[in-house]
Amino acid sequence: MTGRTAAMTTDLVVAPTAPGFADDFEAVLDDHSVHRSTIGCVIPAYNEEESIADVIESLLGQTRVPDVIHVVVNNTSDATVKIASQYSGPHEITTSLGEQFTEVFVHDIGKNPDKKVGALNYGYTLVEGYDYLLGVDGDTVAGPDAIEYLESEAVSDTRIGGISAIYSIDDRPIKGVLGKFLITGQRSQFAAFNLHNLLRGRNMAVLGGQFSIFSTQALRDVMAQNHQSTPWVKDSEVEDSLLSLQIKSAGYLTKISPFARADVGGMTTLRALDAQQVKWTYGAIELMWPGQRGDTKGQPFHPNLRVRWLEHFDMLMNMFVRVAFITLLAASLSIGAFVFSLWWLIPPAVAIALNTRMALTMNNRNARDILFGLLLVPAEVYMWIRCSHFLRSWTRFLSRKKVDNWAMQAKAERGGGFGHWTPLILAVAVIVAMVVIWLMLPTMVQSTVLWIGWPIVGVVTVLQTLSMFFKLIRRQHGYKV
């Protein structure tokens, strides 16, 4: 069911006659009291023909099925609507929780200038009468009991405004050496982020749109408090991060579930990964940076942004130590002044131990994840890639050049654009310039530079190694990510 017909039918589905309940589901819920709340699911979809069937089937296969599922297709140029429409209509499902009923609606809203934000807000108008809105990306496949876990915790504490699943990436369908390497790095990155949030009292800094459940009452409070007509706004590059901040500011909790799991879509090319990471990092900087940029107000002291500041500080230190070490090493070798010390082996040894322990905490770890931790080179190469994303994000932000990062990511995923090579080109240019300048310096000046530089790098490396060591010995309370 698509287009206007679906929208007209949807009006019948979501018109509430009792608080939190809709016409077509009230009788079902009276007969089967296994549900304590109602859940409307919204799937914003853009060119998801390869994954949308798996996404819908994973929702229909849940132990707790959403009361309604709305697939909101926007700006699509592939067969997403056709494939999703095969599931449209009512579904009666028997699960371990009893007989359940849901109905799938597919809405092709055509050209939508607000992209994912517009699709989410369109979906919100269809489910605002429900107790909870479940946001699911068009490439996210959840574990069979994910919704049951999310609902149980949300219902248990009315202070919770939103709760997210633990995200990872299913690497089994990935082909090619580069694709597998990048996905392994992203899996490790997700694992570190999830574990950090779990160990912070399960306070989730970002309720990712991949698979999160939101209290519709919390969304209404956010809209009222911020004078918005919709929960999501198009002003931010990271609409989920901004909404998470607003939910927290409205007095609600933003949590991560220790049990609900979902596999999200990963980036298998350098171009696509660069566009995604730069968009995320750029949007985070906008929220962190003091002052007003357009309609986005920086909130540097917001509780949900503390983890962001820590991430950016860690990335800055990682980049400084690596660049400074290689520069000083090359400079020392050029004048025969390098003296090897066994102490320099301690930082990589601690890094290997920390990366390996992180891999062991992954719920669905495999041999590649373990090797990624044990073999220092893969993790080091991926860190250099992340440093390039970090540098590109801050450069773009400080340049004050207004760009459409959503459009750039879509272009990159289609195989267009060469911006991801910019850091490498810049690095080569800087290296050539530094070599020329170094060779022009007198020997006394070169020695002085090394005499000052090595202690600075040594102190920063010691502090960074201590930070890694404390993370290594930190109790993880049995969490699996």
N, C-alpha and C positions, 0 to 999 in steps of 0.2 A: 504494500500500500504506500503510495508516494504522493507528493504534491498536495493539492488542495483537499483531495479526498481524505488523506491521512490527517491533515490538520483539523478538518471538520469533525472527524471521528474522535480525535484526541480531545476536542472540547467536551465531548460527552464523558470521556474517561476521567478527566481531572477536575471536573466541577465538584467541589466538596459539599457534602450535606451534613457531615459531622466533622469535628476538628480532626484534621489529619487523614481523613478517609475520603475515598472517591466512590461515586455511584456503583461502578461495575465490580468493586472489590469489597464493599461493605458486607454483603451477604456471605461471601467466601470467608472473610475474616471472622464473622460471627460463628460460622460452622466449624472453623479450624482456628482455634485460639493459640496456635503455636507462635504467632507473631505478636510482638508487643508494640510494633510501630509499623509505619508504611514507608516504603522506599521507592522513589522514582529515579530511574537511571537515565543519564544523558550521555550519549556518545558523540562528541564532535568528530566528524570524519572528513578528511581531505585526501583524495587519491589513496584510499586504503584497500584497493581491490585484492591485494595479496593477503591481507590479514583480517579483514572485517568479518569473514565467516567464522574464523577461529574465535574472535572476540565475542560474538553473539552466542556461539555454542558454549563457550566457557561460562557465560552468564546463565544460560538455560540449564547448565549442568551443575549449578551451585546447590549446596544443601539448603540455603536460604535464597530463593529466587527473588529478584526485584519485583515489585508489584506492577511495574510498567517499565518498558524499555523504549526510549526514543533515540533513534539514530538520526542525527542532524548532519546532513551532508552539505558541504559548502565549497564553492569554487572548484568543484571536482571536474576532471577531464577524463576519468577512466570509468570502469564498470562498477564502482562502489555501490551506487544506487541499485543497480540490477542484482548484484549478489546479495546485498542486505535485504532486498525486498522478498527474497525467497523465504525469509524467516518471519515476514510480517504476518500479523494476525494473532489470535489467541492461542495460548499453550497451557494445557493442564499437565502438571508435572508431579510425580510422586517421588519424594525424597525421604531421608531419614527423619525429617521433621513433620512429615505427613503430606497430605494433598495440598498442592499450591497452584495458583493461577497467575499467569502474567500475560501481557499482550505486547507485541512488538510493533512499533510504528516507525516508518522511514519517511523522513522529511527532506526533500531536496529543495533547499532555500536558494539555490542558484548562486549568482555572484554576490559575495558578501564582503564589503570593504573592511569589516572588522575581523575577518578571518575567524580564528578559533574563539576569540572573545565573543564575537557576534553569535557563533553557534551555541556557545555555552549559555549566553543570556536568552537566546531563543528557547533553548531547552528548559531553562529555569521557569519561564512563563508557563510551561506545560506541566510542571511538577511542583509548583510553589505551594499547592495545597497538601502536599505530603509532609511527613515528619522529617524525612531526610532526602537529600539529593546525593546520589552516587555518581560521581564524575569518572568516566572511563575513557581513556584515549583509544583511538581507532586501531592501535597496534599493541594493545596490552591484554595479555591473557592471564587471568587470575587462577590461583589455586581453588579447588572445589569448595572449600569452606571459608573463603576469604570474607564474603559478605556476612556470613554468620558471626565471625569473630568481630568484625567492625561494628555490626549492629549491637551485639551483646555489650561491648564496652561503651558505646555511645549511649545506650539506654541506661546503663548502670550509673552514669554520672552526668547530670544535667549541665554541669559546668563545661563539658566538652563541646566545642563548637565545630570541631572537625577532627577526623582521625584518618591516618594514612596507612596503607599497607607497606610492607618491606619490599623494596624494588630490587630486581636483578634482571639479568638478560639471559634468555635461553640461547646458548651458543651451539646447540646441536645442528640447526639448519645452516649455519654459517660456512661458506666455502672460501677457499683461498687463504694463503699464508697471512697476507696483510689484514684481511678481514678478521681472521681468528685472533691475531695479535691485538688489534684495536678493541675487539669485543672483550678479550681477557682483561685488558687495561681498564675498560669501562666497568666491568664486573667488580674489579678490585676497588675502583673509585666509589661505586655505589655502596660496596660493603663497608668501606671506611666511614662514609657519610651516615649510613644507617646505624652503625655501631655507636658512633659518636652521639647521635640523637637518643638512642636507647639508654646509653649510660648517663645521659643528662636528665634522668627521671622520665624518660620516654617523651620529652617535650620536643615536638617536631618543628624545626625552624621553617620548613616549607611543606605545606600540604600539597604535594605534587598532583597535578591534574591527571596523572596516569591512572591512579586507582585510589580515590579518597572519598570519604563520606562526610557530608556537611549537614549540620542541623539547619533546616530552613528558617527556624526562628533566629539563629545566629546570623544568617544571611540577611534577614529582614532588619535586624538591629544594626548591622554594618551599613546597609543602605540608608537607614534613618540617620545614623550618626555622621555619615560622610556626605549626606545630601546627594546620594546617587539614586538613579532610577533603576539601576541594575547592579547585581552583586559584583560582576567583573567589569573592569574599566579598561579601555584600550590605550590609556596613557603610558602604561608600563610595558617594557619588553618582557617582563616576567609576571604575568597576570596572577599566577598562583602564589608567588611570593608576596605580592602586594596584598592579595586577599587574606593570606595567612597573617600578615601584620595587622590588618584591620580587624580580623576576628579576635586576635589577642588583645588589641587595644579596646575592643568592645567588652572585655572582661571574661572572655571564654578561654578555654584551654585548647591548644593545638597539639595533638598527640600522634605517636606512631605505635601501631599495634605490634606486639612481640610475636604474633602468630600468623596474621593474615599476610599472604605473599602474592606477588604478581610479577610476571615477566613482561618487561617493556621492550619496545623496539630499540635496537642499538644502531650505531653509525659504523658502517663497514669501510668507509673511505676517509682519507685524510681531509678531503674537501668538506664532506658532510659533517665530520666530527668537529672541524674547526668552526664552521658556521653555527652549529648548535652550542658549543661551549662558549664562543664569543658572545652569542646572544644572551645566554644565561648569565655570564660574568658581567657583561655590560649592564644588564638589567639590575643585577645585584648592586653594582657600584652606584647606579642612580638612586637606589633606595638607601644606601649607606651614606652617600655624600651629603654634607650639610647644605641647607638652602633649598631653593626651588628651581627645578629645571622643567620648563613648560608647565604641565599640570601635575607633575610628579614631585612630591615633597620629600626631601631627604630626611631620614629618621635615624641618625647615626647611633643613638642611644637606645633604640628599641630592643627589648629582650631577645626577640627572634633573630636579630642581626648580629648578636655577639659571636655566634658560630661563623658568620660570614667574615667578620673582621679577623677572626683567628685564621680562617682559611687563607685570606689574602695576605696576612702577615707571614704565614708559613710558606706560601708560594714566593713571596718576595725574598725570604731568607734562602729558600731552595735555589732560586735563580742566582742570587748574589754569590753563594758559596761555590756553585758550580762554575760560573763564569770567572770568578776571582781565582779559584784554584787552577783552572786550566791556563788562564792568562799568566799567573805567577810561575806555574810549572814551565810553560814554554819560555818565559823570560829567563828563568834560572838556568835552564838547559842551554840557552843561547850563549851564556857567558860562563858555563861550567860551574855554576854556583849551587846546584841542587844537591842536597844531602838527604837520602832516603831515611825515613824513620818508621819503625814498626808501629808507632802510635797512630799513623795514618790509616792503619788497617782496622782500627776499632770502629769508626763511623760506618763503613760499609758492612761490617759484621753485624752491628746492631740493626742496620737497615734490613739486612737479609732476614734476621730473626723476627723483626716486626712484620715484614711483608709475609713471611711464612705463617706466622701466627694469625694474621688477618685472613689468609687463605683458608686456614683450618677452621675459622669461625663461620665460613660460608656454608649455608645449608645444603646447597647443591654443587659443592666444589667438585672439580675433576682434576685430572693430571696436569692440564695446562695451568690451572690456577695455582697448584702447588709449585710447579716449575717456574712460574712467573715470580713467585716469592723467593724460591731458592737460588735461582740464577739471577744475579744482580743486573745483568745487562738488559733484559726485557723491561724491567721496572724502571731502570735508568733512562732508557730510550723513551718510554712513555712519559716520564717526568719532563724530559726536554720538550716533548710535544705539548704537554700541559703548560709549560713555561711560555711557549710561543702563543698559546691562546690567551694567557694572562697578559702578556705584553701587548698583544693586538687589542684586547678589550680596553685596557687603560689608555692606550694611545688614541683609540677611537673616541673614548669618553672625553679625554682632555683636549682633543682637537675641536670639540663642540660642533663637529660636523653631524648634521641630522641624517641618519640613514634608517632604512626600513630593514631591521635585522630579521624579521619574519620572512620578508621576500627574499633576502639573501640566503637564508637557510633553505627555503624551498628551491631556490635556484641551484644551490650547492648539492642538494639531494638529487636533483635531476642531472647533475654532472657538469654544471656551469660554474664559471668563476675561477680565478687563480689567486685570490687574496691570501690563501693559506700558505703560499710560498713567500709572502712578504717578509716574515721574520728571518727566514733563511737567507734571502737576498741581503737584508739589512745586516745580518750577522757577518756575512762574507765581506761586505763593504767595511764594517767596523774593524774586522780582523786585519784586513789589508792596511787600513789607516793606522792601526795600533802598531803593526810591524814596522811600517815606514818610520813612524815617530820614534819607536824604541831604538831602531838602528841609528837614528840621528843623535840620540842622547849620549853624553860623555859617560865613561865607565863609572865614575864616581856617582853620578846621578842615578844610573841604573842600579847600583848597589844600594843607594839610599831608598829607592822605591821598593826594592825587595826587603830591605831591613824593616820598613814600616808596614808593608803589605802583608807579609807572612804572619806576623803576630795578630793582626786584625782578623784575617781569615781563620787563624787558629782559635781565637776566642769565640767567634761566631759558630765555628764547627763544634766546639766543645758544648756550647749551650744547646745547639740543635741536637747533638747526640744525647745529651741528658734528657731532652724533651722526648726523643724517641724511646729512650730506655724506660722512662716513667710510663709511657703508653704501653710498652712491652710487658711490664710487670703489673699493670693495672688489672684489677679483678674485672671479669666480664660477666659474672653472675649467670653463666650458662646461656647467654643470648646467642642465637644463631642468626646470621644475616644472609 
